[in-house]
């Protein structure tokens, strides 16, 4: 079944690897026209080639979500190339886990810039367009760490993901009559995110991720939110491995 997804144009940030790439492949297989954006152009090109080989349609756009002008330029380029934009998936994210006592403010800055500002810049780029046409769907990737504080080690990361969840809910209340808004809150998912941790907690994080579910599980959840009729807004989806306590 592709109803609700067929022919929609979907822009995915962080679309070159992991969850973003798997979501791109899954939605393209369901008939979506996919734009993947991210910093590593070679990875994006690989995803586009895979989708094209499978008979789908996709294009790659180099993007650093911390640059608001670049985000707007990519959104404009996607609309120019595809003729429209229906769904934005704010997926780009960082997850360096480290006790706050180690005071790594560079990591804090990076998470705030990518996880929060990157999400806001994506919203800022598409919202006027969606409001003007009175349709569109913004999907933000939060985390179970945005539902329950992940500490010790993930305190600042949780702060950024609580922010994404709050922004999603506030945006829904403001524009829900015209634009759909969904917050996705995954638990441990197999992706490159676990490699963001390079400090003292690196081995702990990688051990924890041994229980991770495949990125395809999240891709299916995202597809479920997109495929709903226009008058149905899936506000939040929380999913995690069955054995994950947190």
N, C-alpha and C positions, 0 to 999 in steps of 0.2 A: 504493500500500500504506500503510495506517494502523495496522497491527497493532502493539501496544506503545505507541501514542501516543493512539489514540482514547479520548476521554473523560477522559484524565488532566488534572488541574488543575495548571497550571504557573505559578509566580510568577517574574517576571523583573524584577530591579532594573535601573535605567538603561534602562527599557523604552520611553522616549519617542522616541528617535532611534537612528539608526545600527544597530549590531549587535543591540541589544536589541529595537528595533522590528521589524527584519527577521525576527528569530527568532520574535517573537510572531506575526507574519503567517504565517510558514511553518508553525509548529506548529498554529496555528488552522486553517489550510487542511488539515492532516493529521488534524483532529478533536479536538485538544486544547482544553480550556477554559482561557483565558489571563487571568492577572492581570498588568497592567503597572504598575510602580511607579517613581516618580522625582520630581525636584523641580519640573519644569515641567508643571503639570497640563494646560495647553492642548495640549502635544505628546502627552501620554498620551491625551487625549480624541480627538485626530486618529487615533491608531493604533486605538483602540477603534472609532471610526466606520468606518474602513476595513475592519476585520475584520467588523463587523456587516453592512456593505454586501455583503461577499462571502459572507455566510451563516454566519459563525463566531460564537463567543461569547467576549466579553472584557469586563473591567472595569478601571477606572483607580483607582489609589491614590496620593495624594501622599505622598512619602517622601524624607527625607534620611537616607541610610544611616549617617551618623556619629552619629545619635541612636539609641542602643540601645533605648530605650523605644518610640520610634516604629517601629522595625523590628519589635519584638514585637507592637505594636498592629496593624500592617498584616498580619502573618501571622495573627493572631487574626481580623481582619476578613475575610481571604480564606477562611479555614475556615468562618466564620459565613455568608459569602455563597454559597460554592460547595458547602459541606458536607464538604469534605476538602481536603487538599493533598498532591500526589504528588511534585512536583519543584520545587526551588528553584534558580534560575540566578542566581548572584552575578555580575552583569555590570557594575555601576556601577564606573567607574574614571576616573582622571586620568593624564595623561602629559605634564607640563611638562618639556621637555628643556632642560637648562642645565648648563654645566660646574660642577663642585663648587666651583671657585675663586671663583665669583661668590657663593657662600654665601647663597643665597636660602632661609633656613630656613622661611619661610612656605610655600613650595612643598613643601619636604620634609614639613612637618607635614600639609599637605593630602593628599599622596600616602599617607602613613602612615595618616591617618584614613579616607580613602575606600577605598584599595586593600587595606589589611590589616584595619583595624578594621571597616570596612564588611562585609567578607567574614566576619569572625569573628562579628559581631553577627547576620548572617543565619544562620550555622550555629547559633549559640546559640538563636535563636528557633525553629528547626524541629527541631533534633536530639532533644529530649525527646519530641516528638510522633512523629517517625519511629521512634525506638527503642521507644516504647510499642506502636505498631502493627506493629513489625518489618518495615517496608517504607518506601521513600522513596528519593529520589535527589537528591544535592547536586552541582551542577555549578558549578565555580569558573572564572572567566576569568583565566588567567594570561597568558602571552605568550611568544614566542620569546626575549624579553628575560629571561624566567625560566628559560631553558635555557642561554643564553650571555650574559654581561654585555655590555650595550650601552654602550660608552664610546668616546670622551669624550661627555659630555652626558647620557647616560641612566643613570648609575651608581645614583642613588637610586631611579629608576623600576625598574631591574633588581632592586635590593634588595627592593622591595615585591613584585615578581612572582615572584622566587625564594621569598619567604616564602609567597605564595599556593600555589605548587606544593608546598612542603614541608608546609604545613598540610593540603593535600589528601591527600598520600600518608600522613601520619601519621594523619589521620582515617580513611582507608581501612583502615589496619592495625588501628585500634581498634574500628571498628564495621562492617567489611566483611561480616560474617556476616548483618547485618540491614539495613544502609543502603548503597546504592551511592554511590560518590564518583568524580567525573570532573574532571580538570583539562584545560581547553582552552587551547592555546598557539598563538595565531595570529601570523602575521607582519603585514605591512602590509595593513590592511583598510580600505576606504573607510568612514569614519565621522567624527564630530565630534571624535574623540580627538586628531587632529592639531592641532586648534585650541587645545588646552590649552597649547601652547608659545607664549609671547608675548615671550620674551626674545631674546637674541642668536642663538639657533639656529632661530628661527621659519622663516626662508626655507629653511634646510637640511632641516628636517623636512618642509616642504611639497613640496620638490623630491623627497625620498625617496619620499613617498607617491604620486607620479605612477605608480608601478608597482603600486599597491594593487589587490587583488582585491575583488570586491563582497562586501558583508556576507552575501549569500545563501550564499556558500561556507561560512562559519562556521555559519550556521543549519542547513545540511544536515548538517554534522559533529555538531552538538548533537543533531539529530533522530536521527542514527545511534546515538548513545550511549543516548538515551532508549528507542528502539524495541527494544533487545535484550531477550531473555527475562530474567526476574527473577534467574536464576542466573548471568547474564553481566554483568560489570562492565567497561566500557571505562574504563581508568584514566587514560590520557592520549591526547590527539590533538594532534599538532603539524602545522600547515598554514601554508603561505606561498606567495606568488607564485612561479612557476617560475623567474623571473629574479632572485629575491632571494637574495643570497649570505649575508647575516647570518641 
